[in-house]
Amino acid sequence: MKIQTTLLITCVITLMTACSQVKTQEYYAEHLEEAQKVVQKCEIEARKNKELKDKFVENCTNASMAVMNGMLNNLSQGLFK
């Protein structure tokens, strides 16, 4: 039972730490699918008119910039073919 409790606590702490990390725009540029999901989540949270935490806002900004840059790159590739 002690092992299960310790394992559960470790998992919860790991998840909380992972959720609170700010990922860079470069990271999101390499993981565009994840960036798009983050942007969708940001839009949903913004519509709720809740106060957003700093790290969440930073992730939203970085993911949004990566998605926009990816779209611009795709557009420019199409224009210059």
Backbone torsions as a table, in degrees:
resi	resn	phi	psi	omega
1	MET	NA	-38.1	179.2
2	LYS	-63.3	-38.2	-179.5
3	ILE	-65.1	-42.3	179.2
4	GLN	-63.7	-41.4	179.1
5	THR	-65.0	-45.2	178.6
6	THR	-62.0	-42.0	178.8
7	LEU	-63.2	-43.3	179.2
8	LEU	-63.0	-45.0	179.4
9	ILE	-62.9	-42.2	178.7
10	THR	-61.7	-42.8	179.1
11	CYS	-63.8	-42.9	-179.3
12	VAL	-64.0	-44.8	179.6
13	ILE	-63.5	-42.1	179.1
14	THR	-62.0	-44.9	179.1
15	LEU	-63.9	-41.0	180.0
16	MET	-65.6	-40.3	179.0
17	THR	-67.1	-43.3	-179.7
18	ALA	-63.7	-37.3	-178.9
19	CYS	-71.8	-24.5	-175.4
20	SER	-94.8	1.8	179.3
21	GLN	-80.6	141.8	175.3
22	VAL	-94.0	124.6	178.3
23	LYS	-96.7	145.5	-175.6
24	THR	-79.6	165.1	175.9
25	GLN	-62.4	-36.0	178.6
26	GLU	-63.9	-40.7	177.7
27	TYR	-60.0	-50.0	-178.6
28	TYR	-64.6	-31.3	177.9
29	ALA	-63.4	-32.1	178.3
30	GLU	-84.8	-13.0	-178.5
31	HIS	-131.8	65.5	-173.1
32	LEU	-63.1	-34.0	178.7
33	GLU	-63.0	-43.2	177.7
34	GLU	-64.4	-41.2	179.2
35	ALA	-60.3	-42.3	179.6
36	GLN	-64.0	-38.1	177.7
37	LYS	-66.4	-39.9	178.7
38	VAL	-63.8	-43.7	179.7
39	VAL	-61.0	-42.6	178.1
40	GLN	-61.0	-43.4	179.3
41	LYS	-64.2	-39.2	178.8
42	CYS	-62.6	-42.3	179.3
43	GLU	-63.4	-40.8	178.9
44	ILE	-63.3	-46.7	-179.5
45	GLU	-65.7	-37.1	179.9
46	ALA	-65.0	-35.1	179.5
47	ARG	-68.1	-22.3	-179.2
48	LYS	-78.7	-6.8	-179.4
49	ASN	56.6	33.8	177.1
50	LYS	-90.9	156.1	174.3
51	GLU	-74.4	124.4	-176.3
52	LEU	-96.5	143.9	-179.7
53	LYS	-75.0	152.8	-175.9
54	ASP	-54.7	-46.5	-177.9
55	LYS	-65.3	-36.8	178.1
56	PHE	-63.7	-44.1	179.9
57	VAL	-64.1	-41.6	178.0
58	GLU	-61.2	-43.1	177.4
59	ASN	-63.7	-40.0	178.3
60	CYS	-61.1	-46.3	-179.6
61	THR	-62.4	-48.4	-178.7
62	ASN	-64.0	-41.2	179.0
63	ALA	-66.9	-42.1	179.7
64	SER	-62.0	-44.4	179.7
65	MET	-63.0	-40.8	179.7
66	ALA	-64.9	-41.7	179.1
67	VAL	-64.6	-45.0	179.8
68	MET	-63.6	-42.7	178.1
69	ASN	-63.2	-38.8	176.9
70	GLY	-62.8	-41.0	178.2
71	MET	-65.8	-41.9	178.6
72	LEU	-64.6	-39.6	177.4
73	ASN	-62.8	-43.7	178.4
74	ASN	-63.1	-40.4	179.7
75	LEU	-65.7	-46.1	-177.7
76	SER	-66.8	-33.8	176.9
77	GLN	-64.6	-38.0	179.5
78	GLY	-70.4	-33.0	-178.9
79	LEU	-75.5	-31.6	-173.0
80	PHE	-103.5	20.7	177.6
81	LYS	-82.3	NA	NA
